């Protein structure tokens, strides 16, 4: 397990802001493990390991994926900026970038922020980001569960980087 933790990862970091459900946090851990994501930054009142519900859905990924807890998303973004990451809110907004149409460079350091299941990402956090990424949705509902949205976004970011 330690060898896997130390292996090369894609330069992508997930930021979770005020996620209500620990099950959703655990699901993101599992997805991050599957796609070799660099780390998860957990912010606000989101649950973080060790936690029974995270463990139930992560199935051990909370042990293989690096993570940090921050009091606020602003603190997490400040650290990401020091590490030269571009930070994008995953949110439907005016002038948002369409996920499939954006051309990220293979070695580009990217952080993606996911927000609360009901209220989304806080406006103050969005203002700290380099932009918003939107998942095109064609049906009547125009929102996805955060765990589903994370899977879609992370796959798209990793898909173009796989040799």
ChimeraX commands (.cxc) that place a marker at each C-alpha (Angstrom):
marker #1 position 0.00,0.00,0.00 radius 0.5
marker #1 position 2.81,2.44,0.84 radius 0.5
marker #1 position 4.47,1.74,-2.52 radius 0.5
marker #1 position 1.20,2.67,-4.26 radius 0.5
marker #1 position 0.90,5.86,-2.18 radius 0.5
marker #1 position 4.37,6.88,-3.35 radius 0.5
marker #1 position 3.81,6.05,-7.04 radius 0.5
marker #1 position 3.48,8.75,-9.69 radius 0.5
marker #1 position 0.06,10.39,-9.84 radius 0.5
marker #1 position -1.61,12.75,-12.26 radius 0.5
marker #1 position -1.15,16.40,-11.18 radius 0.5
marker #1 position -4.82,16.80,-10.27 radius 0.5
marker #1 position -6.12,17.69,-6.82 radius 0.5
marker #1 position -9.74,17.51,-5.72 radius 0.5
marker #1 position -11.06,20.12,-3.29 radius 0.5
marker #1 position -14.24,19.20,-1.41 radius 0.5
marker #1 position -16.03,22.17,0.15 radius 0.5
marker #1 position -18.74,21.57,2.75 radius 0.5
marker #1 position -19.87,18.16,1.50 radius 0.5
marker #1 position -22.78,17.06,3.72 radius 0.5
marker #1 position -22.57,13.33,3.08 radius 0.5
marker #1 position -19.57,11.36,4.29 radius 0.5
marker #1 position -20.67,8.68,1.79 radius 0.5
marker #1 position -20.03,11.17,-1.03 radius 0.5
marker #1 position -16.60,11.95,0.40 radius 0.5
marker #1 position -15.82,8.22,0.49 radius 0.5
marker #1 position -16.97,7.82,-3.10 radius 0.5
marker #1 position -14.63,10.60,-4.20 radius 0.5
marker #1 position -11.75,8.83,-2.43 radius 0.5
marker #1 position -12.52,5.68,-4.37 radius 0.5
marker #1 position -12.66,7.55,-7.68 radius 0.5
marker #1 position -9.43,9.40,-6.88 radius 0.5
marker #1 position -7.73,6.07,-6.25 radius 0.5
marker #1 position -9.05,4.63,-9.52 radius 0.5
marker #1 position -7.72,7.55,-11.56 radius 0.5
marker #1 position -4.38,8.09,-9.73 radius 0.5
marker #1 position -5.33,11.56,-8.52 radius 0.5
marker #1 position -2.60,13.41,-6.59 radius 0.5
marker #1 position -4.65,14.29,-3.50 radius 0.5
marker #1 position -7.94,15.35,-1.99 radius 0.5
marker #1 position -8.23,18.57,0.02 radius 0.5
marker #1 position -11.20,18.40,2.38 radius 0.5
marker #1 position -12.60,21.73,3.56 radius 0.5
marker #1 position -15.16,23.18,5.90 radius 0.5
marker #1 position -17.56,20.82,7.59 radius 0.5
marker #1 position -16.94,17.94,5.16 radius 0.5
marker #1 position -16.21,14.68,6.97 radius 0.5
marker #1 position -12.65,13.40,6.78 radius 0.5
marker #1 position -10.90,10.14,7.73 radius 0.5
marker #1 position -11.10,8.30,9.95 radius 0.5
marker #1 position -14.86,8.14,9.55 radius 0.5
marker #1 position -17.18,5.13,9.42 radius 0.5
marker #1 position -19.24,6.29,6.42 radius 0.5
marker #1 position -16.18,7.33,4.41 radius 0.5
marker #1 position -14.62,3.92,5.09 radius 0.5
marker #1 position -17.81,2.18,3.93 radius 0.5
marker #1 position -17.81,3.77,0.47 radius 0.5
marker #1 position -14.08,4.33,0.00 radius 0.5
marker #1 position -13.31,0.63,0.50 radius 0.5
marker #1 position -9.76,1.39,1.64 radius 0.5
marker #1 position -9.05,4.27,-0.76 radius 0.5
marker #1 position -8.87,6.65,2.21 radius 0.5
marker #1 position -5.61,4.79,2.97 radius 0.5
marker #1 position -4.18,5.00,-0.56 radius 0.5
marker #1 position -5.08,8.57,-1.58 radius 0.5
marker #1 position -3.23,11.47,0.03 radius 0.5
marker #1 position -5.49,14.00,1.70 radius 0.5
marker #1 position -5.40,17.11,3.86 radius 0.5
marker #1 position -8.07,18.90,5.85 radius 0.5
marker #1 position -8.40,22.68,5.75 radius 0.5
marker #1 position -10.67,24.89,7.80 radius 0.5
marker #1 position -11.71,26.76,4.64 radius 0.5
marker #1 position -11.47,26.33,0.89 radius 0.5
marker #1 position -9.61,29.65,0.77 radius 0.5
marker #1 position -6.79,28.11,2.82 radius 0.5
marker #1 position -6.67,25.11,0.46 radius 0.5
marker #1 position -6.59,27.37,-2.60 radius 0.5
marker #1 position -3.80,29.43,-1.06 radius 0.5
marker #1 position -1.70,26.27,-0.73 radius 0.5
marker #1 position -2.58,25.21,-4.29 radius 0.5
marker #1 position -1.44,28.60,-5.62 radius 0.5
marker #1 position 1.93,28.16,-3.87 radius 0.5
marker #1 position 2.26,24.83,-5.69 radius 0.5
marker #1 position 1.38,26.49,-9.05 radius 0.5
marker #1 position -2.00,24.79,-9.55 radius 0.5
marker #1 position -4.74,26.32,-11.67 radius 0.5
marker #1 position -7.97,26.11,-9.70 radius 0.5
marker #1 position -11.39,25.57,-11.27 radius 0.5
marker #1 position -14.78,25.46,-9.61 radius 0.5
marker #1 position -17.02,22.72,-10.99 radius 0.5
marker #1 position -20.15,24.81,-11.23 radius 0.5
marker #1 position -22.70,26.01,-13.75 radius 0.5
marker #1 position -21.99,29.70,-14.17 radius 0.5
marker #1 position -21.90,32.47,-16.74 radius 0.5
marker #1 position -18.82,32.01,-18.98 radius 0.5
marker #1 position -18.07,28.55,-17.56 radius 0.5
marker #1 position -15.81,26.30,-19.62 radius 0.5
marker #1 position -17.41,23.21,-21.11 radius 0.5
marker #1 position -15.53,20.25,-19.66 radius 0.5
marker #1 position -15.16,18.33,-22.94 radius 0.5
marker #1 position -14.10,21.39,-24.94 radius 0.5
marker #1 position -11.34,22.64,-22.66 radius 0.5
marker #1 position -7.83,21.61,-23.70 radius 0.5
marker #1 position -5.74,21.04,-20.61 radius 0.5
marker #1 position -2.05,20.28,-21.11 radius 0.5
marker #1 position -0.92,16.77,-20.04 radius 0.5
marker #1 position 1.44,18.07,-17.35 radius 0.5
marker #1 position -0.71,21.03,-16.28 radius 0.5
marker #1 position -1.38,21.16,-12.53 radius 0.5
marker #1 position -5.14,21.40,-12.05 radius 0.5
marker #1 position -7.31,21.54,-8.95 radius 0.5
marker #1 position -11.07,21.12,-9.17 radius 0.5
marker #1 position -13.43,22.32,-6.45 radius 0.5
marker #1 position -16.69,20.50,-5.73 radius 0.5
marker #1 position -19.28,22.04,-3.43 radius 0.5
marker #1 position -22.19,21.25,-1.19 radius 0.5
marker #1 position -24.85,18.89,-2.53 radius 0.5
marker #1 position -27.60,21.53,-2.23 radius 0.5
marker #1 position -25.99,24.96,-2.33 radius 0.5
marker #1 position -22.94,24.25,-4.47 radius 0.5
marker #1 position -19.65,26.09,-4.10 radius 0.5
marker #1 position -19.62,29.24,-2.01 radius 0.5
marker #1 position -19.48,32.42,-4.12 radius 0.5
marker #1 position -16.41,33.62,-2.22 radius 0.5
marker #1 position -14.62,30.40,-3.24 radius 0.5
marker #1 position -15.68,30.75,-6.89 radius 0.5
marker #1 position -14.14,34.23,-6.92 radius 0.5
marker #1 position -10.79,32.73,-5.86 radius 0.5
marker #1 position -10.79,30.28,-8.79 radius 0.5
marker #1 position -9.31,30.71,-12.27 radius 0.5
marker #1 position -12.69,29.84,-13.76 radius 0.5
marker #1 position -15.59,27.44,-13.69 radius 0.5
marker #1 position -15.88,24.11,-15.46 radius 0.5
marker #1 position -19.32,22.89,-16.41 radius 0.5
marker #1 position -20.41,19.35,-17.26 radius 0.5
marker #1 position -22.80,19.64,-20.24 radius 0.5
marker #1 position -26.17,18.17,-19.28 radius 0.5
marker #1 position -28.91,17.43,-21.76 radius 0.5
marker #1 position -31.83,16.26,-19.64 radius 0.5
marker #1 position -34.46,17.99,-17.56 radius 0.5
marker #1 position -32.33,18.01,-14.41 radius 0.5
marker #1 position -29.30,20.22,-14.49 radius 0.5
marker #1 position -27.36,18.84,-11.57 radius 0.5
marker #1 position -25.51,15.67,-10.68 radius 0.5
marker #1 position -24.69,14.11,-7.34 radius 0.5
marker #1 position -21.26,15.33,-6.27 radius 0.5
marker #1 position -19.77,11.82,-6.39 radius 0.5
marker #1 position -21.08,11.36,-9.94 radius 0.5
marker #1 position -19.86,14.81,-11.01 radius 0.5
marker #1 position -16.42,14.07,-9.56 radius 0.5
marker #1 position -16.26,10.82,-11.53 radius 0.5
marker #1 position -17.14,12.56,-14.79 radius 0.5
marker #1 position -14.72,15.45,-14.30 radius 0.5
marker #1 position -11.82,13.36,-13.06 radius 0.5
marker #1 position -12.19,10.84,-15.85 radius 0.5
marker #1 position -12.16,13.64,-18.45 radius 0.5
marker #1 position -9.05,15.20,-16.90 radius 0.5
marker #1 position -7.23,11.85,-16.74 radius 0.5
marker #1 position -8.50,10.40,-20.03 radius 0.5
marker #1 position -6.49,12.85,-22.12 radius 0.5
marker #1 position -3.33,12.16,-20.09 radius 0.5
marker #1 position -3.28,8.38,-20.40 radius 0.5
marker #1 position -0.56,7.21,-22.77 radius 0.5
marker link #1:1,2 radius 0.2
marker link #1:2,3 radius 0.2
marker link #1:3,4 radius 0.2
marker link #1:4,5 radius 0.2
marker link #1:5,6 radius 0.2
marker link #1:6,7 radius 0.2
marker link #1:7,8 radius 0.2
marker link #1:8,9 radius 0.2
marker link #1:9,10 radius 0.2
marker link #1:10,11 radius 0.2
marker link #1:11,12 radius 0.2
marker link #1:12,13 radius 0.2
marker link #1:13,14 radius 0.2
marker link #1:14,15 radius 0.2
marker link #1:15,16 radius 0.2
marker link #1:16,17 radius 0.2
marker link #1:17,18 radius 0.2
marker link #1:18,19 radius 0.2
marker link #1:19,20 radius 0.2
marker link #1:20,21 radius 0.2
marker link #1:21,22 radius 0.2
marker link #1:22,23 radius 0.2
marker link #1:23,24 radius 0.2
marker link #1:24,25 radius 0.2
marker link #1:25,26 radius 0.2
marker link #1:26,27 radius 0.2
marker link #1:27,28 radius 0.2
marker link #1:28,29 radius 0.2
marker link #1:29,30 radius 0.2
marker link #1:30,31 radius 0.2
marker link #1:31,32 radius 0.2
marker link #1:32,33 radius 0.2
marker link #1:33,34 radius 0.2
marker link #1:34,35 radius 0.2
marker link #1:35,36 radius 0.2
marker link #1:36,37 radius 0.2
marker link #1:37,38 radius 0.2
marker link #1:38,39 radius 0.2
marker link #1:39,40 radius 0.2
marker link #1:40,41 radius 0.2
marker link #1:41,42 radius 0.2
marker link #1:42,43 radius 0.2
marker link #1:43,44 radius 0.2
marker link #1:44,45 radius 0.2
marker link #1:45,46 radius 0.2
marker link #1:46,47 radius 0.2
marker link #1:47,48 radius 0.2
marker link #1:48,49 radius 0.2
marker link #1:49,50 radius 0.2
marker link #1:50,51 radius 0.2
marker link #1:51,52 radius 0.2
marker link #1:52,53 radius 0.2
marker link #1:53,54 radius 0.2
marker link #1:54,55 radius 0.2
marker link #1:55,56 radius 0.2
marker link #1:56,57 radius 0.2
marker link #1:57,58 radius 0.2
marker link #1:58,59 radius 0.2
marker link #1:59,60 radius 0.2
marker link #1:60,61 radius 0.2
marker link #1:61,62 radius 0.2
marker link #1:62,63 radius 0.2
marker link #1:63,64 radius 0.2
marker link #1:64,65 radius 0.2
marker link #1:65,66 radius 0.2
marker link #1:66,67 radius 0.2
marker link #1:67,68 radius 0.2
marker link #1:68,69 radius 0.2
marker link #1:69,70 radius 0.2
marker link #1:70,71 radius 0.2
marker link #1:71,72 radius 0.2
marker link #1:72,73 radius 0.2
marker link #1:73,74 radius 0.2
marker link #1:74,75 radius 0.2
marker link #1:75,76 radius 0.2
marker link #1:76,77 radius 0.2
marker link #1:77,78 radius 0.2
marker link #1:78,79 radius 0.2
marker link #1:79,80 radius 0.2
marker link #1:80,81 radius 0.2
marker link #1:81,82 radius 0.2
marker link #1:82,83 radius 0.2
marker link #1:83,84 radius 0.2
marker link #1:84,85 radius 0.2
marker link #1:85,86 radius 0.2
marker link #1:86,87 radius 0.2
marker link #1:87,88 radius 0.2
marker link #1:88,89 radius 0.2
marker link #1:89,90 radius 0.2
marker link #1:90,91 radius 0.2
marker link #1:91,92 radius 0.2
marker link #1:92,93 radius 0.2
marker link #1:93,94 radius 0.2
marker link #1:94,95 radius 0.2
marker link #1:95,96 radius 0.2
marker link #1:96,97 radius 0.2
marker link #1:97,98 radius 0.2
marker link #1:98,99 radius 0.2
marker link #1:99,100 radius 0.2
marker link #1:100,101 radius 0.2
marker link #1:101,102 radius 0.2
marker link #1:102,103 radius 0.2
marker link #1:103,104 radius 0.2
marker link #1:104,105 radius 0.2
marker link #1:105,106 radius 0.2
marker link #1:106,107 radius 0.2
marker link #1:107,108 radius 0.2
marker link #1:108,109 radius 0.2
marker link #1:109,110 radius 0.2
marker link #1:110,111 radius 0.2
marker link #1:111,112 radius 0.2
marker link #1:112,113 radius 0.2
marker link #1:113,114 radius 0.2
marker link #1:114,115 radius 0.2
marker link #1:115,116 radius 0.2
marker link #1:116,117 radius 0.2
marker link #1:117,118 radius 0.2
marker link #1:118,119 radius 0.2
marker link #1:119,120 radius 0.2
marker link #1:120,121 radius 0.2
marker link #1:121,122 radius 0.2
marker link #1:122,123 radius 0.2
marker link #1:123,124 radius 0.2
marker link #1:124,125 radius 0.2
marker link #1:125,126 radius 0.2
marker link #1:126,127 radius 0.2
marker link #1:127,128 radius 0.2
marker link #1:128,129 radius 0.2
marker link #1:129,130 radius 0.2
marker link #1:130,131 radius 0.2
marker link #1:131,132 radius 0.2
marker link #1:132,133 radius 0.2
marker link #1:133,134 radius 0.2
marker link #1:134,135 radius 0.2
marker link #1:135,136 radius 0.2
marker link #1:136,137 radius 0.2
marker link #1:137,138 radius 0.2
marker link #1:138,139 radius 0.2
marker link #1:139,140 radius 0.2
marker link #1:140,141 radius 0.2
marker link #1:141,142 radius 0.2
marker link #1:142,143 radius 0.2
marker link #1:143,144 radius 0.2
marker link #1:144,145 radius 0.2
marker link #1:145,146 radius 0.2
marker link #1:146,147 radius 0.2
marker link #1:147,148 radius 0.2
marker link #1:148,149 radius 0.2
marker link #1:149,150 radius 0.2
marker link #1:150,151 radius 0.2
marker link #1:151,152 radius 0.2
marker link #1:152,153 radius 0.2
marker link #1:153,154 radius 0.2
marker link #1:154,155 radius 0.2
marker link #1:155,156 radius 0.2
marker link #1:156,157 radius 0.2
marker link #1:157,158 radius 0.2
marker link #1:158,159 radius 0.2
marker link #1:159,160 radius 0.2
marker link #1:160,161 radius 0.2
marker link #1:161,162 radius 0.2
marker link #1:162,163 radius 0.2
view
